[in-house]
Amino acid sequence: MAVKDKSVSFSDEPPKTAKKRLILNAFVETCSGHQSPGLWKHPDDQSMNFNDVKHWVNLAKQLEAGGFQGMFIADVLGGYDVYSSSLKPAIASGAQWPVNEPLAMVSAMAAATESLGFGVTISTSYEQPYHLARRLSTVDHLSGGRLGWNIVTGYLNSASRNLTNGADQLEHDERYAKCEEYMEVMYKLWNSSWRSDAVQLNRKTGIYTDPSLVREINHKGKYYTVPGPHMCQPSPQRTPVIMQAGTSRAGKSFAAQHAEGIFVSAHSTAGVKKSIADIRAQAAELGRDPKSIKVLAKFCAVLGRTQEEADAKYKDYIQYGDSEGALALFGGWTGVDMAPYGDDEELRYVSSNAIQSYIESLIKTAPKINGGKWTKKTLAEHIMVGGLGATCVGTAETVADEMERWVEEADVDGFNIAYALMPGTFTDVIELLVPELRKRGIFWTDYAIPGGTYRENLLEKPGQTEPLPDHPAAKLIWRAPVVGKSSLVNGVNGHSSTVTNGWHDDGYEGERLDAHPARDFLHYADEDNQDARFNTLGKKCWPHFETSNKASFGYRCVHIDWYPSGGVSVEEGTAKILQIRKDRADNRGLV
């Protein structure tokens, strides 16, 4: 098995059979070259057509025909100006410059496809949540529920200076703290502002939406004050598939709580194995199923029908790479300016602690690259085809072996495929690699739910359009009540729960209603029809309160519903509810 120095290190033992069915996404950006600076010059590359919507529609159709799970669309809001303290190298080489806004093209691609998902990168640092919630709900509607949101907080000061009146970015951990509150607002708007049956479309009564089933969220926090309500009715997924890329301490904590899909990038399995295990462990501590979080590693495949053909392709590609563009990207990604160093100067011995630390990590995780000798030239060449991450050069069998090894050693669930050439890399993956993966039984022959939502196909669970019950967004969903059954989730920060004798099993008995800690935050489900529901049940009932304490959100809320119970007459129950309404009419709604 021949592998270029650019690629990851390989173990000598054959990989064990993968137990997972792989997820494949196309990793793209609305620019030329993306992770392969300079390769737009290659005569077979079409990435410079990114301004043409037909370019994206054709790519989406190709990916869907090939069985790709989705298209993962990166984005930046500023230029790469760290290298040489200038934007000029990035501008001249076309290193993610120019770059268009990513969400605009998704509806066109969705209209041309039926099952392909679209994960779009959007920062929480520079746009109000009220506005973004509306934009994402709109595209989730128009795509039939095939939208994902890759949440980032930003990493370029060039973006911050243009979007915050000249200021640099907030400190890293504060960006994540702000992002936590951002997500709180988004989840409330998407899930708690409209009840699932609010839209009536009743031509006889003339009621389009029942006003009593749309409410404000009245969020007041450190960073945001958002009264609401959300302007869009619930979309097919309510909450788009939540994705995240970042393995810092704060990033891993955020991912464990929120992410349904995680994007990681490293030269080898050693570079991500610990982070993935840490995220899954934190998720389990939060009560989430750690295996429901799908981890996707960046991976560039240079494929040939023979090893010689693959080697020739790589040699051909590298001659079009642009070292200045590569170093511009590196500067933006790491904050390190490589301009002062010579092309052949061994970087592990330079005076910069930041560079030494980074190079030592490269040597540790990818010791076979250039014999462990990293120079500025080596670094640039390493980035030219596929960026900073794993690149495998070989036959379909070679690449499939390597993918299986990543699954076995690092516990990834699939790969975001970075391209060398657009769309040639994806064509090779579909024509050469996908048949091999299917032969091994580790890639689907069709979408799990053809025409389904992004979340249904990601989880391979028909009907799972909304986040799983253990996800914080799911615990906020305001659902229409179901007679005789728990409505699962109703109201801000509600959650499904075990019901004991008609009460949430939280230690508060019926006679202690007035002492309940959520007493002041009542929301009445189906308020105008409570008596009718009593009568319909035809049995003794008692109001059911669902409460939730979410430490990270810092608030408590409650809803009321009806459940069969004993020991309380219909008349007593009705009288009690009427008294609650009278006493707390001014406190309906949300904290």
NORZIFEN-V283180 format. One record per residue. RES is the residue in three letters. SS is DSSP state (hx for helix, st for strand, lp for the rest). Layout:
res=RES ss=SS
res=RES ss=SS
This chain:
res=MET ss=lp
res=ALA ss=lp
res=VAL ss=lp
res=LYS ss=lp
res=ASP ss=lp
res=LYS ss=lp
res=SER ss=lp
res=VAL ss=lp
res=SER ss=lp
res=PHE ss=lp
res=SER ss=lp
res=ASP ss=lp
res=GLU ss=lp
res=PRO ss=lp
res=PRO ss=lp
res=LYS ss=lp
res=THR ss=lp
res=ALA ss=lp
res=LYS ss=lp
res=LYS ss=lp
res=ARG ss=lp
res=LEU ss=lp
res=ILE ss=st
res=LEU ss=st
res=ASN ss=st
res=ALA ss=st
res=PHE ss=st
res=VAL ss=st
res=GLU ss=st
res=THR ss=lp
res=CYS ss=lp
res=SER ss=lp
res=GLY ss=lp
res=HIS ss=lp
res=GLN ss=lp
res=SER ss=lp
res=PRO ss=lp
res=GLY ss=lp
res=LEU ss=hx
res=TRP ss=hx
res=LYS ss=hx
res=HIS ss=lp
res=PRO ss=lp
res=ASP ss=lp
res=ASP ss=lp
res=GLN ss=lp
res=SER ss=hx
res=MET ss=hx
res=ASN ss=hx
res=PHE ss=lp
res=ASN ss=lp
res=ASP ss=lp
res=VAL ss=hx
res=LYS ss=hx
res=HIS ss=hx
res=TRP ss=hx
res=VAL ss=hx
res=ASN ss=hx
res=LEU ss=hx
res=ALA ss=hx
res=LYS ss=hx
res=GLN ss=hx
res=LEU ss=hx
res=GLU ss=hx
res=ALA ss=hx
res=GLY ss=lp
res=GLY ss=lp
res=PHE ss=lp
res=GLN ss=lp
res=GLY ss=st
res=MET ss=st
res=PHE ss=st
res=ILE ss=st
res=ALA ss=st
res=ASP ss=lp
res=VAL ss=lp
res=LEU ss=lp
res=GLY ss=lp
res=GLY ss=lp
res=TYR ss=lp
res=ASP ss=lp
res=VAL ss=lp
res=TYR ss=hx
res=SER ss=hx
res=SER ss=hx
res=SER ss=lp
res=LEU ss=lp
res=LYS ss=hx
res=PRO ss=hx
res=ALA ss=hx
res=ILE ss=hx
res=ALA ss=hx
res=SER ss=hx
res=GLY ss=lp
res=ALA ss=lp
res=GLN ss=lp
res=TRP ss=lp
res=PRO ss=lp
res=VAL ss=lp
res=ASN ss=lp
res=GLU ss=lp
res=PRO ss=lp
res=LEU ss=hx
res=ALA ss=hx
res=MET ss=hx
res=VAL ss=hx
res=SER ss=hx
res=ALA ss=hx
res=MET ss=hx
res=ALA ss=hx
res=ALA ss=hx
res=ALA ss=lp
res=THR ss=lp
res=GLU ss=lp
res=SER ss=lp
res=LEU ss=lp
res=GLY ss=st
res=PHE ss=st
res=GLY ss=st
res=VAL ss=st
res=THR ss=st
res=ILE ss=st
res=SER ss=st
res=THR ss=lp
res=SER ss=lp
res=TYR ss=lp
res=GLU ss=lp
res=GLN ss=lp
res=PRO ss=hx
res=TYR ss=hx
res=HIS ss=hx
res=LEU ss=hx
res=ALA ss=hx
res=ARG ss=hx
res=ARG ss=hx
res=LEU ss=hx
res=SER ss=hx
res=THR ss=hx
res=VAL ss=hx
res=ASP ss=hx
res=HIS ss=hx
res=LEU ss=hx
res=SER ss=lp
res=GLY ss=lp
res=GLY ss=lp
res=ARG ss=lp
res=LEU ss=st
res=GLY ss=st
res=TRP ss=st
res=ASN ss=st
res=ILE ss=st
res=VAL ss=st
res=THR ss=lp
res=GLY ss=lp
res=TYR ss=lp
res=LEU ss=lp
res=ASN ss=hx
res=SER ss=hx
res=ALA ss=hx
res=SER ss=hx
res=ARG ss=hx
res=ASN ss=hx
res=LEU ss=hx
res=THR ss=lp
res=ASN ss=lp
res=GLY ss=lp
res=ALA ss=lp
res=ASP ss=lp
res=GLN ss=lp
res=LEU ss=lp
res=GLU ss=lp
res=HIS ss=hx
res=ASP ss=hx
res=GLU ss=hx
res=ARG ss=hx
res=TYR ss=hx
res=ALA ss=hx
res=LYS ss=hx
res=CYS ss=hx
res=GLU ss=hx
res=GLU ss=hx
res=TYR ss=hx
res=MET ss=hx
res=GLU ss=hx
res=VAL ss=hx
res=MET ss=hx
res=TYR ss=hx
res=LYS ss=hx
res=LEU ss=hx
res=TRP ss=hx
res=ASN ss=hx
res=SER ss=hx
res=SER ss=lp
res=TRP ss=st
res=ARG ss=lp
res=SER ss=lp
res=ASP ss=lp
res=ALA ss=lp
res=VAL ss=st
res=GLN ss=st
res=LEU ss=st
res=ASN ss=st
res=ARG ss=lp
res=LYS ss=lp
res=THR ss=lp
res=GLY ss=lp
res=ILE ss=st
res=TYR ss=st
res=THR ss=st
res=ASP ss=lp
res=PRO ss=hx
res=SER ss=hx
res=LEU ss=hx
res=VAL ss=st
res=ARG ss=lp
res=GLU ss=lp
res=ILE ss=lp
res=ASN ss=lp
res=HIS ss=st
res=LYS ss=st
res=GLY ss=lp
res=LYS ss=lp
res=TYR ss=lp
res=TYR ss=lp
res=THR ss=st
res=VAL ss=st
res=PRO ss=lp
res=GLY ss=lp
res=PRO ss=lp
res=HIS ss=lp
res=MET ss=lp
res=CYS ss=lp
res=GLN ss=lp
res=PRO ss=lp
res=SER ss=lp
res=PRO ss=lp
res=GLN ss=lp
res=ARG ss=lp
res=THR ss=lp
res=PRO ss=lp
res=VAL ss=st
res=ILE ss=st
res=MET ss=st
res=GLN ss=st
res=ALA ss=st
res=GLY ss=lp
res=THR ss=lp
res=SER ss=lp
res=ARG ss=hx
res=ALA ss=hx
res=GLY ss=hx
res=LYS ss=hx
res=SER ss=hx
res=PHE ss=hx
res=ALA ss=hx
res=ALA ss=hx
res=GLN ss=hx
res=HIS ss=hx
res=ALA ss=lp
res=GLU ss=lp
res=GLY ss=st
res=ILE ss=st
res=PHE ss=st
res=VAL ss=st
res=SER ss=lp
res=ALA ss=lp
res=HIS ss=lp
res=SER ss=lp
res=THR ss=hx
res=ALA ss=hx
res=GLY ss=hx
res=VAL ss=lp
res=LYS ss=hx
res=LYS ss=hx
res=SER ss=hx
res=ILE ss=hx
res=ALA ss=hx
res=ASP ss=hx
res=ILE ss=hx
res=ARG ss=hx
res=ALA ss=hx
res=GLN ss=hx
res=ALA ss=hx
res=ALA ss=hx
res=GLU ss=hx
res=LEU ss=lp
res=GLY ss=lp
res=ARG ss=lp
res=ASP ss=lp
res=PRO ss=hx
res=LYS ss=hx
res=SER ss=hx
res=ILE ss=lp
res=LYS ss=st
res=VAL ss=st
res=LEU ss=st
res=ALA ss=st
res=LYS ss=st
res=PHE ss=st
res=CYS ss=st
res=ALA ss=st
res=VAL ss=st
res=LEU ss=st
res=GLY ss=lp
res=ARG ss=lp
res=THR ss=lp
res=GLN ss=hx
res=GLU ss=hx
res=GLU ss=hx
res=ALA ss=hx
res=ASP ss=hx
res=ALA ss=hx
res=LYS ss=hx
res=TYR ss=hx
res=LYS ss=hx
res=ASP ss=hx
res=TYR ss=hx
res=ILE ss=hx
res=GLN ss=lp
res=TYR ss=lp
res=GLY ss=lp
res=ASP ss=lp
res=SER ss=hx
res=GLU ss=hx
res=GLY ss=hx
res=ALA ss=hx
res=LEU ss=hx
res=ALA ss=hx
res=LEU ss=hx
res=PHE ss=hx
res=GLY ss=hx
res=GLY ss=hx
res=TRP ss=hx
res=THR ss=hx
res=GLY ss=lp
res=VAL ss=lp
res=ASP ss=lp
res=MET ss=lp
res=ALA ss=lp
res=PRO ss=lp
res=TYR ss=lp
res=GLY ss=lp
res=ASP ss=lp
res=ASP ss=lp
res=GLU ss=lp
res=GLU ss=lp
res=LEU ss=hx
res=ARG ss=hx
res=TYR ss=hx
res=VAL ss=lp
res=SER ss=lp
res=SER ss=lp
res=ASN ss=hx
res=ALA ss=hx
res=ILE ss=hx
res=GLN ss=hx
res=SER ss=hx
res=TYR ss=hx
res=ILE ss=hx
res=GLU ss=hx
res=SER ss=hx
res=LEU ss=hx
res=ILE ss=hx
res=LYS ss=hx
res=THR ss=hx
res=ALA ss=lp
res=PRO ss=lp
res=LYS ss=lp
res=ILE ss=hx
res=ASN ss=hx
res=GLY ss=hx
res=GLY ss=hx
res=LYS ss=lp
res=TRP ss=lp
res=THR ss=lp
res=LYS ss=hx
res=LYS ss=hx
res=THR ss=hx
res=LEU ss=hx
res=ALA ss=hx
res=GLU ss=hx
res=HIS ss=hx
res=ILE ss=hx
res=MET ss=hx
res=VAL ss=lp
res=GLY ss=lp
res=GLY ss=lp
res=LEU ss=lp
res=GLY ss=lp
res=ALA ss=st
res=THR ss=st
res=CYS ss=st
res=VAL ss=st
res=GLY ss=st
res=THR ss=lp
res=ALA ss=hx
res=GLU ss=hx
res=THR ss=hx
res=VAL ss=hx
res=ALA ss=hx
res=ASP ss=hx
res=GLU ss=hx
res=MET ss=hx
res=GLU ss=hx
res=ARG ss=hx
res=TRP ss=hx
res=VAL ss=hx
res=GLU ss=hx
res=GLU ss=hx
res=ALA ss=hx
res=ASP ss=lp
res=VAL ss=lp
res=ASP ss=lp
res=GLY ss=st
res=PHE ss=st
res=ASN ss=st
res=ILE ss=st
res=ALA ss=st
res=TYR ss=lp
res=ALA ss=lp
res=LEU ss=lp
res=MET ss=lp
res=PRO ss=lp
res=GLY ss=hx
res=THR ss=hx
res=PHE ss=hx
res=THR ss=hx
res=ASP ss=hx
res=VAL ss=hx
res=ILE ss=hx
res=GLU ss=hx
res=LEU ss=hx
res=LEU ss=hx
res=VAL ss=hx
res=PRO ss=hx
res=GLU ss=hx
res=LEU ss=hx
res=ARG ss=hx
res=LYS ss=hx
res=ARG ss=lp
res=GLY ss=lp
res=ILE ss=lp
res=PHE ss=lp
res=TRP ss=lp
res=THR ss=lp
res=ASP ss=lp
res=TYR ss=lp
res=ALA ss=lp
res=ILE ss=lp
res=PRO ss=lp
res=GLY ss=lp
res=GLY ss=lp
res=THR ss=lp
res=TYR ss=hx
res=ARG ss=hx
res=GLU ss=hx
res=ASN ss=hx
res=LEU ss=hx
res=LEU ss=hx
res=GLU ss=lp
res=LYS ss=lp
res=PRO ss=lp
res=GLY ss=lp
res=GLN ss=lp
res=THR ss=lp
res=GLU ss=lp
res=PRO ss=lp
res=LEU ss=lp
res=PRO ss=lp
res=ASP ss=lp
res=HIS ss=lp
res=PRO ss=lp
res=ALA ss=lp
res=ALA ss=hx
res=LYS ss=hx
res=LEU ss=hx
res=ILE ss=lp
res=TRP ss=lp
res=ARG ss=lp
res=ALA ss=lp
res=PRO ss=lp
res=VAL ss=st
res=VAL ss=lp
res=GLY ss=lp
res=LYS ss=st
res=SER ss=lp
res=SER ss=lp
res=LEU ss=lp
res=VAL ss=lp
res=ASN ss=lp
res=GLY ss=lp
res=VAL ss=lp
res=ASN ss=lp
res=GLY ss=lp
res=HIS ss=lp
res=SER ss=lp
res=SER ss=lp
res=THR ss=lp
res=VAL ss=st
res=THR ss=st
res=ASN ss=lp
res=GLY ss=lp
res=TRP ss=st
res=HIS ss=st
res=ASP ss=lp
res=ASP ss=lp
res=GLY ss=lp
res=TYR ss=lp
res=GLU ss=lp
res=GLY ss=hx
res=GLU ss=hx
res=ARG ss=hx
res=LEU ss=hx
res=ASP ss=hx
res=ALA ss=hx
res=HIS ss=lp
res=PRO ss=lp
res=ALA ss=lp
res=ARG ss=lp
res=ASP ss=lp
res=PHE ss=lp
res=LEU ss=lp
res=HIS ss=lp
res=TYR ss=st
res=ALA ss=lp
res=ASP ss=lp
res=GLU ss=hx
res=ASP ss=hx
res=ASN ss=hx
res=GLN ss=hx
res=ASP ss=hx
res=ALA ss=hx
res=ARG ss=hx
res=PHE ss=hx
res=ASN ss=hx
res=THR ss=hx
res=LEU ss=hx
res=GLY ss=lp
res=LYS ss=lp
res=LYS ss=lp
res=CYS ss=st
res=TRP ss=st
res=PRO ss=st
res=HIS ss=st
res=PHE ss=st
res=GLU ss=st
res=THR ss=st
res=SER ss=st
res=ASN ss=st
res=LYS ss=st
res=ALA ss=lp
res=SER ss=lp
res=PHE ss=lp
res=GLY ss=lp
res=TYR ss=st
res=ARG ss=st
res=CYS ss=st
res=VAL ss=st
res=HIS ss=st
res=ILE ss=st
res=ASP ss=st
res=TRP ss=st
res=TYR ss=st
res=PRO ss=st
res=SER ss=lp
res=GLY ss=lp
res=GLY ss=lp
res=VAL ss=lp
res=SER ss=lp
res=VAL ss=hx
res=GLU ss=hx
res=GLU ss=hx
res=GLY ss=hx
res=THR ss=hx
res=ALA ss=hx
res=LYS ss=hx
res=ILE ss=hx
res=LEU ss=hx
res=GLN ss=hx
res=ILE ss=hx
res=ARG ss=hx
res=LYS ss=hx
res=ASP ss=hx
res=ARG ss=hx
res=ALA ss=hx
res=ASP ss=hx
res=ASN ss=hx
res=ARG ss=lp
res=GLY ss=lp
res=LEU ss=lp
res=VAL ss=lp
